Amino acid sequence: MFKRLVTAAVTAVLIAGLGACSRGGDVHDEGTQHSVDAGRDGGGVAEESRPDPATTTDASVFGLRDEVRHLAARTTRATRPHTTKKCTTTTRRVKHTTSTGSGTKRRTRTSYSTEQSRNCKQVRSGTETYTRVVRPERWCVSLDNLDGDATHDDVWYRVSKTTYDAAIGTDRHARMDFTPTGSDC
């Protein structure tokens, strides 16, 4: 009984200690004010040294909203092979034998039946025309003073539709904080 209590106490102390260590990374900067916080994945502040925005897009960025741009999807007509399902039915004769009795009074009866099986596969049958997407629809936002750097202006990011709508609803040069989905706009 005493051994169980000691084990439970040690376990509780370890869990509390590990919990306190893991909460150390959830630092929030109380001095900054976010006017728009759209599309952020995490609850904490990102690292002090941010990765290069041209090479990675998984970190959130902030800056002053400059311009927004919507690029509609671009499509074209294309052809591809048309396939249809072709099935063949095969019939085969199956022999069935049954035996009754034993020894010299054994009788064997033979009967035949036909079983059908169906085999289907896709075969090419001409071509078909379809609409191919050349460029998907994109929503873009340009930031000035990227990550607080006054010399880093006019940086375009591809964003989600919700972040784009949030940017449309804000004034120009309002502070924005979001996680981009790409950097090719």
Disulfide bonds with the S-S distance in Angstrom:
Cys87-Cys120 2.02
Cys140-Cys185 1.90
